[in-house]
Amino acid sequence: MDAASMKSVASESKLEREIERCRQEMAEIEREILAGHPDVAGLCLALHDWAQELRILEREREEWMSGS
């Protein structure tokens, strides 16, 4: 595998890890909300932020996979 291919695989792997982290963070926030955490507004804001980050990363992944 040449250097460009290795870099591409590493970039894809990093992107997938970042996407998974967003999903994990969102799941944890949802658990905290459902468990009755008192700062619902703050958790909703955090959930929104992570959801936005996930959308950005998924868009990047789509662009990367389409070769754009």
mmJSON file of the N, C-alpha and C atoms, coordinates in Angstrom:
{"data_MODEL":{"atom_site":{
"group_PDB":["ATOM","ATOM","ATOM","ATOM","ATOM","ATOM","ATOM","ATOM","ATOM","ATOM","ATOM","ATOM","ATOM","ATOM","ATOM","ATOM","ATOM","ATOM","ATOM","ATOM","ATOM","ATOM","ATOM","ATOM","ATOM","ATOM","ATOM","ATOM","ATOM","ATOM","ATOM","ATOM","ATOM","ATOM","ATOM","ATOM","ATOM","ATOM","ATOM","ATOM","ATOM","ATOM","ATOM","ATOM","ATOM","ATOM","ATOM","ATOM","ATOM","ATOM","ATOM","ATOM","ATOM","ATOM","ATOM","ATOM","ATOM","ATOM","ATOM","ATOM","ATOM","ATOM","ATOM","ATOM","ATOM","ATOM","ATOM","ATOM","ATOM","ATOM","ATOM","ATOM","ATOM","ATOM","ATOM","ATOM","ATOM","ATOM","ATOM","ATOM","ATOM","ATOM","ATOM","ATOM","ATOM","ATOM","ATOM","ATOM","ATOM","ATOM","ATOM","ATOM","ATOM","ATOM","ATOM","ATOM","ATOM","ATOM","ATOM","ATOM","ATOM","ATOM","ATOM","ATOM","ATOM","ATOM","ATOM","ATOM","ATOM","ATOM","ATOM","ATOM","ATOM","ATOM","ATOM","ATOM","ATOM","ATOM","ATOM","ATOM","ATOM","ATOM","ATOM","ATOM","ATOM","ATOM","ATOM","ATOM","ATOM","ATOM","ATOM","ATOM","ATOM","ATOM","ATOM","ATOM","ATOM","ATOM","ATOM","ATOM","ATOM","ATOM","ATOM","ATOM","ATOM","ATOM","ATOM","ATOM","ATOM","ATOM","ATOM","ATOM","ATOM","ATOM","ATOM","ATOM","ATOM","ATOM","ATOM","ATOM","ATOM","ATOM","ATOM","ATOM","ATOM","ATOM","ATOM","ATOM","ATOM","ATOM","ATOM","ATOM","ATOM","ATOM","ATOM","ATOM","ATOM","ATOM","ATOM","ATOM","ATOM","ATOM","ATOM","ATOM","ATOM","ATOM","ATOM","ATOM","ATOM","ATOM","ATOM","ATOM","ATOM","ATOM","ATOM","ATOM","ATOM","ATOM","ATOM","ATOM","ATOM","ATOM","ATOM","ATOM"],
"id":[1,2,3,4,5,6,7,8,9,10,11,12,13,14,15,16,17,18,19,20,21,22,23,24,25,26,27,28,29,30,31,32,33,34,35,36,37,38,39,40,41,42,43,44,45,46,47,48,49,50,51,52,53,54,55,56,57,58,59,60,61,62,63,64,65,66,67,68,69,70,71,72,73,74,75,76,77,78,79,80,81,82,83,84,85,86,87,88,89,90,91,92,93,94,95,96,97,98,99,100,101,102,103,104,105,106,107,108,109,110,111,112,113,114,115,116,117,118,119,120,121,122,123,124,125,126,127,128,129,130,131,132,133,134,135,136,137,138,139,140,141,142,143,144,145,146,147,148,149,150,151,152,153,154,155,156,157,158,159,160,161,162,163,164,165,166,167,168,169,170,171,172,173,174,175,176,177,178,179,180,181,182,183,184,185,186,187,188,189,190,191,192,193,194,195,196,197,198,199,200,201,202,203,204],
"type_symbol":["N","C","C","N","C","C","N","C","C","N","C","C","N","C","C","N","C","C","N","C","C","N","C","C","N","C","C","N","C","C","N","C","C","N","C","C","N","C","C","N","C","C","N","C","C","N","C","C","N","C","C","N","C","C","N","C","C","N","C","C","N","C","C","N","C","C","N","C","C","N","C","C","N","C","C","N","C","C","N","C","C","N","C","C","N","C","C","N","C","C","N","C","C","N","C","C","N","C","C","N","C","C","N","C","C","N","C","C","N","C","C","N","C","C","N","C","C","N","C","C","N","C","C","N","C","C","N","C","C","N","C","C","N","C","C","N","C","C","N","C","C","N","C","C","N","C","C","N","C","C","N","C","C","N","C","C","N","C","C","N","C","C","N","C","C","N","C","C","N","C","C","N","C","C","N","C","C","N","C","C","N","C","C","N","C","C","N","C","C","N","C","C","N","C","C","N","C","C","N","C","C","N","C","C"],
"label_atom_id":["N","CA","C","N","CA","C","N","CA","C","N","CA","C","N","CA","C","N","CA","C","N","CA","C","N","CA","C","N","CA","C","N","CA","C","N","CA","C","N","CA","C","N","CA","C","N","CA","C","N","CA","C","N","CA","C","N","CA","C","N","CA","C","N","CA","C","N","CA","C","N","CA","C","N","CA","C","N","CA","C","N","CA","C","N","CA","C","N","CA","C","N","CA","C","N","CA","C","N","CA","C","N","CA","C","N","CA","C","N","CA","C","N","CA","C","N","CA","C","N","CA","C","N","CA","C","N","CA","C","N","CA","C","N","CA","C","N","CA","C","N","CA","C","N","CA","C","N","CA","C","N","CA","C","N","CA","C","N","CA","C","N","CA","C","N","CA","C","N","CA","C","N","CA","C","N","CA","C","N","CA","C","N","CA","C","N","CA","C","N","CA","C","N","CA","C","N","CA","C","N","CA","C","N","CA","C","N","CA","C","N","CA","C","N","CA","C","N","CA","C","N","CA","C","N","CA","C","N","CA","C","N","CA","C","N","CA","C"],
"label_alt_id":[null,null,null,null,null,null,null,null,null,null,null,null,null,null,null,null,null,null,null,null,null,null,null,null,null,null,null,null,null,null,null,null,null,null,null,null,null,null,null,null,null,null,null,null,null,null,null,null,null,null,null,null,null,null,null,null,null,null,null,null,null,null,null,null,null,null,null,null,null,null,null,null,null,null,null,null,null,null,null,null,null,null,null,null,null,null,null,null,null,null,null,null,null,null,null,null,null,null,null,null,null,null,null,null,null,null,null,null,null,null,null,null,null,null,null,null,null,null,null,null,null,null,null,null,null,null,null,null,null,null,null,null,null,null,null,null,null,null,null,null,null,null,null,null,null,null,null,null,null,null,null,null,null,null,null,null,null,null,null,null,null,null,null,null,null,null,null,null,null,null,null,null,null,null,null,null,null,null,null,null,null,null,null,null,null,null,null,null,null,null,null,null,null,null,null,null,null,null,null,null,null,null,null,null],
"label_comp_id":["MET","MET","MET","ASP","ASP","ASP","ALA","ALA","ALA","ALA","ALA","ALA","SER","SER","SER","MET","MET","MET","LYS","LYS","LYS","SER","SER","SER","VAL","VAL","VAL","ALA","ALA","ALA","SER","SER","SER","GLU","GLU","GLU","SER","SER","SER","LYS","LYS","LYS","LEU","LEU","LEU","GLU","GLU","GLU","ARG","ARG","ARG","GLU","GLU","GLU","ILE","ILE","ILE","GLU","GLU","GLU","ARG","ARG","ARG","CYS","CYS","CYS","ARG","ARG","ARG","GLN","GLN","GLN","GLU","GLU","GLU","MET","MET","MET","ALA","ALA","ALA","GLU","GLU","GLU","ILE","ILE","ILE","GLU","GLU","GLU","ARG","ARG","ARG","GLU","GLU","GLU","ILE","ILE","ILE","LEU","LEU","LEU","ALA","ALA","ALA","GLY","GLY","GLY","HIS","HIS","HIS","PRO","PRO","PRO","ASP","ASP","ASP","VAL","VAL","VAL","ALA","ALA","ALA","GLY","GLY","GLY","LEU","LEU","LEU","CYS","CYS","CYS","LEU","LEU","LEU","ALA","ALA","ALA","LEU","LEU","LEU","HIS","HIS","HIS","ASP","ASP","ASP","TRP","TRP","TRP","ALA","ALA","ALA","GLN","GLN","GLN","GLU","GLU","GLU","LEU","LEU","LEU","ARG","ARG","ARG","ILE","ILE","ILE","LEU","LEU","LEU","GLU","GLU","GLU","ARG","ARG","ARG","GLU","GLU","GLU","ARG","ARG","ARG","GLU","GLU","GLU","GLU","GLU","GLU","TRP","TRP","TRP","MET","MET","MET","SER","SER","SER","GLY","GLY","GLY","SER","SER","SER"],
"label_asym_id":["A","A","A","A","A","A","A","A","A","A","A","A","A","A","A","A","A","A","A","A","A","A","A","A","A","A","A","A","A","A","A","A","A","A","A","A","A","A","A","A","A","A","A","A","A","A","A","A","A","A","A","A","A","A","A","A","A","A","A","A","A","A","A","A","A","A","A","A","A","A","A","A","A","A","A","A","A","A","A","A","A","A","A","A","A","A","A","A","A","A","A","A","A","A","A","A","A","A","A","A","A","A","A","A","A","A","A","A","A","A","A","A","A","A","A","A","A","A","A","A","A","A","A","A","A","A","A","A","A","A","A","A","A","A","A","A","A","A","A","A","A","A","A","A","A","A","A","A","A","A","A","A","A","A","A","A","A","A","A","A","A","A","A","A","A","A","A","A","A","A","A","A","A","A","A","A","A","A","A","A","A","A","A","A","A","A","A","A","A","A","A","A","A","A","A","A","A","A","A","A","A","A","A","A"],
"label_entity_id":["1","1","1","1","1","1","1","1","1","1","1","1","1","1","1","1","1","1","1","1","1","1","1","1","1","1","1","1","1","1","1","1","1","1","1","1","1","1","1","1","1","1","1","1","1","1","1","1","1","1","1","1","1","1","1","1","1","1","1","1","1","1","1","1","1","1","1","1","1","1","1","1","1","1","1","1","1","1","1","1","1","1","1","1","1","1","1","1","1","1","1","1","1","1","1","1","1","1","1","1","1","1","1","1","1","1","1","1","1","1","1","1","1","1","1","1","1","1","1","1","1","1","1","1","1","1","1","1","1","1","1","1","1","1","1","1","1","1","1","1","1","1","1","1","1","1","1","1","1","1","1","1","1","1","1","1","1","1","1","1","1","1","1","1","1","1","1","1","1","1","1","1","1","1","1","1","1","1","1","1","1","1","1","1","1","1","1","1","1","1","1","1","1","1","1","1","1","1","1","1","1","1","1","1"],
"label_seq_id":[1,1,1,2,2,2,3,3,3,4,4,4,5,5,5,6,6,6,7,7,7,8,8,8,9,9,9,10,10,10,11,11,11,12,12,12,13,13,13,14,14,14,15,15,15,16,16,16,17,17,17,18,18,18,19,19,19,20,20,20,21,21,21,22,22,22,23,23,23,24,24,24,25,25,25,26,26,26,27,27,27,28,28,28,29,29,29,30,30,30,31,31,31,32,32,32,33,33,33,34,34,34,35,35,35,36,36,36,37,37,37,38,38,38,39,39,39,40,40,40,41,41,41,42,42,42,43,43,43,44,44,44,45,45,45,46,46,46,47,47,47,48,48,48,49,49,49,50,50,50,51,51,51,52,52,52,53,53,53,54,54,54,55,55,55,56,56,56,57,57,57,58,58,58,59,59,59,60,60,60,61,61,61,62,62,62,63,63,63,64,64,64,65,65,65,66,66,66,67,67,67,68,68,68],
"pdbx_PDB_ins_code":[null,null,null,null,null,null,null,null,null,null,null,null,null,null,null,null,null,null,null,null,null,null,null,null,null,null,null,null,null,null,null,null,null,null,null,null,null,null,null,null,null,null,null,null,null,null,null,null,null,null,null,null,null,null,null,null,null,null,null,null,null,null,null,null,null,null,null,null,null,null,null,null,null,null,null,null,null,null,null,null,null,null,null,null,null,null,null,null,null,null,null,null,null,null,null,null,null,null,null,null,null,null,null,null,null,null,null,null,null,null,null,null,null,null,null,null,null,null,null,null,null,null,null,null,null,null,null,null,null,null,null,null,null,null,null,null,null,null,null,null,null,null,null,null,null,null,null,null,null,null,null,null,null,null,null,null,null,null,null,null,null,null,null,null,null,null,null,null,null,null,null,null,null,null,null,null,null,null,null,null,null,null,null,null,null,null,null,null,null,null,null,null,null,null,null,null,null,null,null,null,null,null,null,null],
"Cartn_x":[0.861,0.0,0.899,0.601,1.43,1.052,1.856,1.67,0.324,-0.102,-1.385,-2.544,-2.459,-3.511,-3.539,-2.381,-2.302,-2.878,-2.575,-3.106,-4.625,-5.129,-6.562,-7.265,-6.708,-7.276,-7.234,-6.143,-6.022,-7.054,-7.276,-8.27,-9.667,-9.973,-11.286,-11.48,-10.456,-10.528,-10.747,-10.045,-10.209,-11.62,-12.127,-13.473,-14.501,-14.336,-15.262,-15.188,-13.988,-13.852,-14.554,-14.431,-15.086,-16.606,-17.101,-18.541,-19.023,-18.293,-18.679,-18.65,-17.672,-17.62,-18.859,-19.269,-20.493,-21.679,-21.8,-22.933,-22.886,-21.691,-21.556,-21.898,-21.427,-21.723,-23.222,-23.859,-25.295,-26.067,-25.643,-26.31,-26.168,-24.997,-24.779,-25.66,-25.758,-26.611,-28.065,-28.497,-29.877,-30.125,-29.151,-29.281,-29.415,-28.608,-28.669,-30.026,-30.552,-31.866,-32.93,-32.918,-33.911,-33.764,-32.562,-32.334,-32.756,-33.191,-33.688,-32.661,-31.596,-30.578,-31.247,-30.916,-31.612,-31.331,-30.215,-29.876,-30.339,-31.643,-32.189,-31.834,-31.932,-31.629,-30.169,-29.271,-27.861,-27.594,-28.238,-28.063,-28.655,-29.786,-30.384,-29.472,-28.861,-27.908,-26.716,-26.2,-25.08,-25.49,-26.695,-27.196,-27.299,-27.781,-27.864,-26.477,-25.522,-24.156,-23.564,-23.731,-23.197,-23.916,-25.214,-25.97,-25.471,-25.193,-24.649,-23.282,-22.444,-21.115,-21.248,-22.183,-22.404,-22.833,-23.723,-24.145,-22.965,-22.12,-20.94,-20.029,-19.768,-18.877,-19.472,-20.767,-21.396,-21.365,-21.525,-21.418,-19.993,-19.009,-17.611,-17.373,-17.935,-17.759,-18.4,-19.59,-20.264,-19.425,-18.884,-18.042,-16.773,-16.193,-14.967,-15.249,-16.386,-16.704,-17.072,-17.616,-17.98,-16.79,-15.711,-14.503,-14.479,-15.391,-15.462,-14.387],
"Cartn_y":[-1.181,0.0,1.233,2.166,3.365,4.357,5.383,6.351,7.067,7.406,8.095,7.202,5.917,4.972,4.793,4.721,4.561,5.789,6.968,8.209,8.247,7.799,7.781,6.836,5.662,4.693,5.259,5.912,6.508,7.62,8.42,9.491,8.922,7.874,7.242,6.656,6.017,5.416,6.486,7.595,8.692,9.256,9.426,9.942,8.997,7.704,6.727,6.76,6.925,7.03,8.272,9.383,10.624,10.491,9.82,9.581,8.724,7.68,6.803,7.554,8.421,9.212,10.09,10.722,11.544,10.696,9.527,8.656,8.24,7.945,7.559,8.722,9.904,11.085,11.363,11.24,11.469,10.437,9.19,8.138,8.392,8.842,9.136,10.296,11.327,12.469,12.021,11.207,10.707,9.899,9.093,8.323,9.257,10.313,11.263,11.974,12.348,12.991,12.035,10.811,9.821,9.436,9.586,9.267,10.403,11.52,12.619,13.655,13.759,14.779,16.144,16.976,18.258,19.309,19.207,20.227,19.797,19.692,19.244,20.222,21.512,22.504,22.386,22.246,22.103,20.824,19.749,18.478,18.529,19.201,19.345,20.154,21.185,21.973,21.112,20.327,19.434,18.407,17.867,16.892,17.528,18.745,19.468,19.659,20.061,20.276,18.992,17.874,16.602,16.151,16.404,16.036,16.833,18.106,18.937,18.42,18.084,17.546,16.247,15.405,14.148,14.404,15.355,15.684,16.141,16.967,17.457,16.291,15.422,14.289,13.319,13.074,12.174,12.775,14.081,14.754,14.619,14.793,14.623,13.206,12.224,10.831,10.591,11.125,10.969,11.581,12.769,13.43,12.625,12.091,11.306,10.044,9.394,8.147,8.381,9.547,9.842,10.382,10.659,11.14,12.613,13.349,14.801,15.527],
"Cartn_z":[0.0,0.0,0.0,-0.916,-0.983,0.112,0.254,1.342,1.25,0.043,-0.116,0.314,-0.034,0.363,1.866,2.481,3.935,4.626,4.099,4.679,4.543,3.411,3.172,4.142,4.359,5.3,6.714,7.073,8.404,8.587,7.553,7.628,7.792,7.041,7.15,8.543,9.064,10.395,11.463,11.348,12.309,12.236,11.042,10.85,11.482,11.28,11.869,13.4,13.956,15.42,15.95,15.227,15.654,15.58,14.544,14.423,15.581,15.887,17.0,18.325,18.511,19.749,19.888,18.797,18.83,19.27,18.681,19.029,20.495,20.989,22.399,23.322,22.994,23.812,23.832,22.677,22.599,23.423,23.35,24.12,25.62,26.046,27.466,27.917,27.11,27.455,27.557,26.613,26.654,27.935,28.335,29.583,30.783,30.787,31.9,31.957,30.813,30.778,31.311,30.813,31.233,32.705,33.253,34.661,35.579,34.984,35.799,36.185,35.431,35.719,35.784,36.764,36.941,35.854,35.158,34.161,32.769,32.595,31.319,30.201,30.458,29.426,28.957,29.905,29.549,28.777,29.184,28.485,27.087,26.942,25.608,24.693,25.235,24.452,24.028,24.959,24.641,23.592,23.723,22.759,21.374,21.323,20.056,19.442,20.251,19.758,19.179,19.898,19.419,18.152,18.071,16.875,15.667,15.876,14.799,14.359,15.323,15.001,14.208,14.614,13.903,12.462,12.238,10.875,10.028,10.601,9.879,9.493,10.454,10.193,9.176,9.274,8.311,6.907,6.807,5.507,4.965,5.829,5.404,4.912,5.635,5.227,3.865,3.624,2.329,1.216,1.469,0.465,0.217,1.27,1.137,0.32,0.608,-0.087,-1.551,-1.851,-3.242,-4.028,-3.316,-3.977,-4.265,-3.635,-3.873,-3.128],
"occupancy":[1.0,1.0,1.0,1.0,1.0,1.0,1.0,1.0,1.0,1.0,1.0,1.0,1.0,1.0,1.0,1.0,1.0,1.0,1.0,1.0,1.0,1.0,1.0,1.0,1.0,1.0,1.0,1.0,1.0,1.0,1.0,1.0,1.0,1.0,1.0,1.0,1.0,1.0,1.0,1.0,1.0,1.0,1.0,1.0,1.0,1.0,1.0,1.0,1.0,1.0,1.0,1.0,1.0,1.0,1.0,1.0,1.0,1.0,1.0,1.0,1.0,1.0,1.0,1.0,1.0,1.0,1.0,1.0,1.0,1.0,1.0,1.0,1.0,1.0,1.0,1.0,1.0,1.0,1.0,1.0,1.0,1.0,1.0,1.0,1.0,1.0,1.0,1.0,1.0,1.0,1.0,1.0,1.0,1.0,1.0,1.0,1.0,1.0,1.0,1.0,1.0,1.0,1.0,1.0,1.0,1.0,1.0,1.0,1.0,1.0,1.0,1.0,1.0,1.0,1.0,1.0,1.0,1.0,1.0,1.0,1.0,1.0,1.0,1.0,1.0,1.0,1.0,1.0,1.0,1.0,1.0,1.0,1.0,1.0,1.0,1.0,1.0,1.0,1.0,1.0,1.0,1.0,1.0,1.0,1.0,1.0,1.0,1.0,1.0,1.0,1.0,1.0,1.0,1.0,1.0,1.0,1.0,1.0,1.0,1.0,1.0,1.0,1.0,1.0,1.0,1.0,1.0,1.0,1.0,1.0,1.0,1.0,1.0,1.0,1.0,1.0,1.0,1.0,1.0,1.0,1.0,1.0,1.0,1.0,1.0,1.0,1.0,1.0,1.0,1.0,1.0,1.0,1.0,1.0,1.0,1.0,1.0,1.0,1.0,1.0,1.0,1.0,1.0,1.0],
"B_iso_or_equiv":[0.0,0.0,0.0,0.0,0.0,0.0,0.0,0.0,0.0,0.0,0.0,0.0,0.0,0.0,0.0,0.0,0.0,0.0,0.0,0.0,0.0,0.0,0.0,0.0,0.0,0.0,0.0,0.0,0.0,0.0,0.0,0.0,0.0,0.0,0.0,0.0,0.0,0.0,0.0,0.0,0.0,0.0,0.0,0.0,0.0,0.0,0.0,0.0,0.0,0.0,0.0,0.0,0.0,0.0,0.0,0.0,0.0,0.0,0.0,0.0,0.0,0.0,0.0,0.0,0.0,0.0,0.0,0.0,0.0,0.0,0.0,0.0,0.0,0.0,0.0,0.0,0.0,0.0,0.0,0.0,0.0,0.0,0.0,0.0,0.0,0.0,0.0,0.0,0.0,0.0,0.0,0.0,0.0,0.0,0.0,0.0,0.0,0.0,0.0,0.0,0.0,0.0,0.0,0.0,0.0,0.0,0.0,0.0,0.0,0.0,0.0,0.0,0.0,0.0,0.0,0.0,0.0,0.0,0.0,0.0,0.0,0.0,0.0,0.0,0.0,0.0,0.0,0.0,0.0,0.0,0.0,0.0,0.0,0.0,0.0,0.0,0.0,0.0,0.0,0.0,0.0,0.0,0.0,0.0,0.0,0.0,0.0,0.0,0.0,0.0,0.0,0.0,0.0,0.0,0.0,0.0,0.0,0.0,0.0,0.0,0.0,0.0,0.0,0.0,0.0,0.0,0.0,0.0,0.0,0.0,0.0,0.0,0.0,0.0,0.0,0.0,0.0,0.0,0.0,0.0,0.0,0.0,0.0,0.0,0.0,0.0,0.0,0.0,0.0,0.0,0.0,0.0,0.0,0.0,0.0,0.0,0.0,0.0,0.0,0.0,0.0,0.0,0.0,0.0],
"pdbx_formal_charge":[null,null,null,null,null,null,null,null,null,null,null,null,null,null,null,null,null,null,null,null,null,null,null,null,null,null,null,null,null,null,null,null,null,null,null,null,null,null,null,null,null,null,null,null,null,null,null,null,null,null,null,null,null,null,null,null,null,null,null,null,null,null,null,null,null,null,null,null,null,null,null,null,null,null,null,null,null,null,null,null,null,null,null,null,null,null,null,null,null,null,null,null,null,null,null,null,null,null,null,null,null,null,null,null,null,null,null,null,null,null,null,null,null,null,null,null,null,null,null,null,null,null,null,null,null,null,null,null,null,null,null,null,null,null,null,null,null,null,null,null,null,null,null,null,null,null,null,null,null,null,null,null,null,null,null,null,null,null,null,null,null,null,null,null,null,null,null,null,null,null,null,null,null,null,null,null,null,null,null,null,null,null,null,null,null,null,null,null,null,null,null,null,null,null,null,null,null,null,null,null,null,null,null,null],
"auth_seq_id":[1,1,1,2,2,2,3,3,3,4,4,4,5,5,5,6,6,6,7,7,7,8,8,8,9,9,9,10,10,10,11,11,11,12,12,12,13,13,13,14,14,14,15,15,15,16,16,16,17,17,17,18,18,18,19,19,19,20,20,20,21,21,21,22,22,22,23,23,23,24,24,24,25,25,25,26,26,26,27,27,27,28,28,28,29,29,29,30,30,30,31,31,31,32,32,32,33,33,33,34,34,34,35,35,35,36,36,36,37,37,37,38,38,38,39,39,39,40,40,40,41,41,41,42,42,42,43,43,43,44,44,44,45,45,45,46,46,46,47,47,47,48,48,48,49,49,49,50,50,50,51,51,51,52,52,52,53,53,53,54,54,54,55,55,55,56,56,56,57,57,57,58,58,58,59,59,59,60,60,60,61,61,61,62,62,62,63,63,63,64,64,64,65,65,65,66,66,66,67,67,67,68,68,68],
"auth_comp_id":["MET","MET","MET","ASP","ASP","ASP","ALA","ALA","ALA","ALA","ALA","ALA","SER","SER","SER","MET","MET","MET","LYS","LYS","LYS","SER","SER","SER","VAL","VAL","VAL","ALA","ALA","ALA","SER","SER","SER","GLU","GLU","GLU","SER","SER","SER","LYS","LYS","LYS","LEU","LEU","LEU","GLU","GLU","GLU","ARG","ARG","ARG","GLU","GLU","GLU","ILE","ILE","ILE","GLU","GLU","GLU","ARG","ARG","ARG","CYS","CYS","CYS","ARG","ARG","ARG","GLN","GLN","GLN","GLU","GLU","GLU","MET","MET","MET","ALA","ALA","ALA","GLU","GLU","GLU","ILE","ILE","ILE","GLU","GLU","GLU","ARG","ARG","ARG","GLU","GLU","GLU","ILE","ILE","ILE","LEU","LEU","LEU","ALA","ALA","ALA","GLY","GLY","GLY","HIS","HIS","HIS","PRO","PRO","PRO","ASP","ASP","ASP","VAL","VAL","VAL","ALA","ALA","ALA","GLY","GLY","GLY","LEU","LEU","LEU","CYS","CYS","CYS","LEU","LEU","LEU","ALA","ALA","ALA","LEU","LEU","LEU","HIS","HIS","HIS","ASP","ASP","ASP","TRP","TRP","TRP","ALA","ALA","ALA","GLN","GLN","GLN","GLU","GLU","GLU","LEU","LEU","LEU","ARG","ARG","ARG","ILE","ILE","ILE","LEU","LEU","LEU","GLU","GLU","GLU","ARG","ARG","ARG","GLU","GLU","GLU","ARG","ARG","ARG","GLU","GLU","GLU","GLU","GLU","GLU","TRP","TRP","TRP","MET","MET","MET","SER","SER","SER","GLY","GLY","GLY","SER","SER","SER"],
"auth_asym_id":["A","A","A","A","A","A","A","A","A","A","A","A","A","A","A","A","A","A","A","A","A","A","A","A","A","A","A","A","A","A","A","A","A","A","A","A","A","A","A","A","A","A","A","A","A","A","A","A","A","A","A","A","A","A","A","A","A","A","A","A","A","A","A","A","A","A","A","A","A","A","A","A","A","A","A","A","A","A","A","A","A","A","A","A","A","A","A","A","A","A","A","A","A","A","A","A","A","A","A","A","A","A","A","A","A","A","A","A","A","A","A","A","A","A","A","A","A","A","A","A","A","A","A","A","A","A","A","A","A","A","A","A","A","A","A","A","A","A","A","A","A","A","A","A","A","A","A","A","A","A","A","A","A","A","A","A","A","A","A","A","A","A","A","A","A","A","A","A","A","A","A","A","A","A","A","A","A","A","A","A","A","A","A","A","A","A","A","A","A","A","A","A","A","A","A","A","A","A","A","A","A","A","A","A"],
"auth_atom_id":["N","CA","C","N","CA","C","N","CA","C","N","CA","C","N","CA","C","N","CA","C","N","CA","C","N","CA","C","N","CA","C","N","CA","C","N","CA","C","N","CA","C","N","CA","C","N","CA","C","N","CA","C","N","CA","C","N","CA","C","N","CA","C","N","CA","C","N","CA","C","N","CA","C","N","CA","C","N","CA","C","N","CA","C","N","CA","C","N","CA","C","N","CA","C","N","CA","C","N","CA","C","N","CA","C","N","CA","C","N","CA","C","N","CA","C","N","CA","C","N","CA","C","N","CA","C","N","CA","C","N","CA","C","N","CA","C","N","CA","C","N","CA","C","N","CA","C","N","CA","C","N","CA","C","N","CA","C","N","CA","C","N","CA","C","N","CA","C","N","CA","C","N","CA","C","N","CA","C","N","CA","C","N","CA","C","N","CA","C","N","CA","C","N","CA","C","N","CA","C","N","CA","C","N","CA","C","N","CA","C","N","CA","C","N","CA","C","N","CA","C","N","CA","C","N","CA","C","N","CA","C","N","CA","C","N","CA","C"],
"pdbx_PDB_model_num":[1,1,1,1,1,1,1,1,1,1,1,1,1,1,1,1,1,1,1,1,1,1,1,1,1,1,1,1,1,1,1,1,1,1,1,1,1,1,1,1,1,1,1,1,1,1,1,1,1,1,1,1,1,1,1,1,1,1,1,1,1,1,1,1,1,1,1,1,1,1,1,1,1,1,1,1,1,1,1,1,1,1,1,1,1,1,1,1,1,1,1,1,1,1,1,1,1,1,1,1,1,1,1,1,1,1,1,1,1,1,1,1,1,1,1,1,1,1,1,1,1,1,1,1,1,1,1,1,1,1,1,1,1,1,1,1,1,1,1,1,1,1,1,1,1,1,1,1,1,1,1,1,1,1,1,1,1,1,1,1,1,1,1,1,1,1,1,1,1,1,1,1,1,1,1,1,1,1,1,1,1,1,1,1,1,1,1,1,1,1,1,1,1,1,1,1,1,1,1,1,1,1,1,1]
}}}
